[in-house]
């Protein structure tokens, strides 16, 4: 089953690229695989397979199936139904209002929010098409669309857009989708305060140039 790739921080070589920057939700990554014969039949967390009975992730599977399974299969059939053997992996975030660093407040009402779609042998649905085809189902807010420059990076880091964690910025290069992340200073500060500098550096791939708090 397709796993979501590790997101890396922005780097100077991406400056000048056209990007779509989506709100990066702070929760737990879930994945769901489907085909035209069986519908959604495989479920996983970021690293392991799960089921709707799973103590930790079962609630996310059930919310997803209730919220997304039928409308997604309708879209897949309409847009990609000519190839009846196509497989789809959908990525969504299990999140609550007070979720932080993958942990949830037991008093929160949880939701699942779709944030990416991968199609076997076709790759990631490109950002504008993702908005056009799936935006009406409930996806993360589009924060910014335009050129990646130092100003938008600073605006996100300084939390001009009132974000919780930051953004996932997506772009297209040679017909392939690239992705990178930009975090707010306030979220990084909270990670450092509550989880320690080691956790902060792990989030940054050990690259201290992103240690801005």
N, C-alpha and C positions, 0 to 999 in steps of 0.2 A: 504494500500500500504506500502510495506517495507520501513522503514526509515534507513538511515545510522547511525550506532551507534556512540556515542561520542568517539573520540580517546583520549587516555590517554598517558601521557608522559612515556618514558622508565623508568623502575625501576630495581633495582639490581637483582631481582629474574630472570630476562630474560637474564642476562649475561651468555654467553656460548651457547645460543640457535642459531641455524642456521637461518639466516634472508635473505630476499630479500628487499633491501632498495630502494624505488622508490622516485623520485623527488616529493615533495609535492607542488602541484600547488596552487597558491594564487588567488582564484576567488570565484565563487558561486557554491555550490553543487546542482546538479539537478539529478532527478531520473526518470526512464522510465520503465514502466511495459509492458510486452508482453506475448502472448501465441500463440499457433500454429493456432488457429481459427481466431484471430482478429489482429495479428501482434502487433505493439506498439499502445496501446489505452489509457493508463493512463500516465499522466505527473505530476511531482511535483517538487517543490523546496525542500529545506531541511526540511521545516516544514508545507507546505501547498500544496494543489493541484493547478495546473496551466493549462493553455491551450496555444495553439499556437497563440492565440490572446492577451495573457497577455501582458500588457504594459512593465513590467519589465523583464519577463522571456520568452516571446514569441519568441524572437530572438534565444534564446538557444534551444528551442524546435525545431524550424525550421532548425537550423544548424545541430542538432543531427539527425533529420529525414533524411535530405539530405545526410549526411555523413555516418551514421552508420546503419540505420534501415534495409536496404536490406542485406548488408553483415552479420550483426549480425543474422538475421533470417536464413540465409543460414547456418551459423555455428551451430546455435541451432538445426536446422533440421538434419544436418549431424551427430552431436555428441550426441544429446539427443532426437532425433525424435522418438525413440521407444515408449516413453511415450507421447502420443499426448495431454495429459492433463497438462503437465508441464508448470508452470509459471516462468518467468524470470524477475528480476528487475536489471536494468543496472544503474550504477552510473557514472556520468561524471561531469566535471568542466567547467563552463562557465568562460572564462579567456581572458584577453587582455595583451599586453606587459607591460602596466603600472598599471594593477589591483593591489589593495592593500586592505587587510582586508575585502574582499567582495565587494569592490566598484571599479567601472571601470572608466577609462578615456574616456570621450565622443568622443575623437578623435581617439581612438584605433579601429582597426578591431578585433572583438571578434571571438573566436573559442570555440569549445566544444571538450573536450578530455576525452575519456573513461578511468576510473581508477579502476572499480570493477564490478563484476557480481555475483549476488546472485540467486540461483535456489531453488524454493520452495521444501521443504522437503529434500533437498540435502545440502544446505548451500552455503558458499562462494566458488567460484572457487579458488583452491589453487594457490599460487603465480607462481610456475613454469608452471602449466597448463595454467594459465592466460596469461603468456608470450607466450607460445607455440601456443595457440589457437587464441589469440586476438592481439598479438604484432604487426602483419602486418597492423592492422587497424589504428594504431596511439594511443599509450598509453604513460604515463609518462616514462621518461628515467629511466632505472635501474642504480642506482648509485653504489651499492655495493651488493655483494652476498658472504656470509660467516658467520663466528661466530660474534655475537654481543659481543664486548669487549670495554674496556675503550678507546682504541686507535681510533676506528671508531666513537665512540660517540664524542670524542674531535675533530676529523677531521671534523665532520659535524658541530659541534658548532662553530668551528673556520672558517668554510666555505672554506675548502680546495677544495671542488668540485664546487665552484662558483654557489651556489644555491640561490634562492630568499628567500625561507621560511625555508626549511628543508627537511625532508624525512618522508614518511610513511614506517615503517619497518614491513614486514609481515613474519610470520613463521607458522609452522605446528606442533601441539602438539596433540597427540592421534587422529590423522586424522581430527583435527579441526583447522581452521585458526585463529591465533591471530594477532593483529595489535597494533602498538604503534607509537608514533611520537617523533622525535628529531628535535628541532628548531635551527637555526643558531643564534649566538649572535647578528649579524647585524640586523636580522629581529625583534628580541625581542627589541633591542634598538630603532628601528623605531616605533614599537608599543608604547613603553613607551613615546617617544618624541612626537608623533602625536596624540595618543589616551589616554595617561595617564596611571599611574601605576595601576589604578583600572582595566582597560581593559587588561593590561598585566597579572594581577593576575587571572582574569577570564579565560584567555586563559590557564593558568597553573593550573586550578581547585583550585585556592587559596593556592597552595602548594609553599611556599616561597623557598624551597630548589632548585627550578628551576630558581629562580630569580638571574641570573648570569650576569646582567648588572646593 
